[in-house]
Amino acid sequence: MTAPLLTIAGLTAGYGGTPALFGVDLSVPASGALALVGRNGMGKTTTIRALMGLLPPSGGTLTFDGVALKGLKPHRIARLGLGLVPEGRQIFPTLTVEENLVATAAPGRSGLPPWTLERVYGLFPRLAERRRNYGNRLSGGEQQMLAIGRALMTNPRLLILDEATEGLAPLIRAEIWAVLSVLKGEGLSLIVVDKHVSALAGVCDQVAVMEKGRVVHTGAAADFAGDAGLVGRYLGV
């Protein structure tokens, strides 16, 4: 078996001395897609922040394609090929769509077709129509498309989406899921945080459920989505 593209082992982290993660173990294979789910406040975003160098881990290891990530600055982690679509989108409101896309663009990677403005506009035609609009003049759905496009312009090998479709209208959500299916089909690895379990199962191979800072269930995403008892136990209100 080939080694996973990403391995997180025994990850611990917290805020202001208060622990939030307690030995998180996760892995994502090359060209694989992992759904990361759980109720609010269970550690999903904290795990992503630690992975991206935005929160210093207190223990454990994070390895991406054989490179240890612990202690690296966020920009160095991004350059290794991890692209983040953060919760809340965090686009630049006073830059145009096109300026947002090129602001963090990075060269393509050997063996992979590079992401360019033309490819992003082909994926999201709405962004092409609004290429001269400022970020604060876009709808929530357009902002999410822009956040995904901006992350793709870094030419990642692993794309991480925190709350991929939160707050979006059903038609926009469907468009985002369709795009993620296309990206998965092209061989891009994914970690997707979202609440829509059935949609996640249509894109992701595996699921990891977090509860109180720990991974409490892993398995096939389709099996999890099809088990109403499991979904209710871990995600029900």
Number of C-alpha atoms within 10 A of each C-alpha: 3 6 12 17 19 22 18 19 16 15 22 23 25 19 11 6 8 8 12 18 27 18 18 20 18 20 21 21 17 18 17 21 29 27 25 29 27 24 16 13 13 19 26 26 18 21 26 20 19 23 25 24 19 15 18 18 21 15 15 16 19 24 17 21 16 12 12 14 21 19 13 15 14 17 12 13 20 22 14 18 19 25 24 24 24 20 16 15 19 13 21 17 15 13 16 19 29 21 17 22 26 15 13 13 17 19 13 16 15 7 6 13 11 17 21 20 20 11 15 20 17 12 18 19 14 13 23 17 11 16 19 13 18 18 23 15 14 17 11 18 19 19 22 26 25 28 25 26 26 27 25 28 25 28 26 26 23 27 24 24 25 21 21 27 24 17 12 16 11 10 9 17 19 14 16 20 17 16 17 23 17 14 18 18 13 12 15 20 25 28 23 24 26 19 19 15 20 13 17 27 21 15 25 24 18 22 27 23 22 25 19 16 23 22 22 14 14 16 13 15 24 19 14 21 19 13 10 11 12 14 16 10 9 16 17 11 6
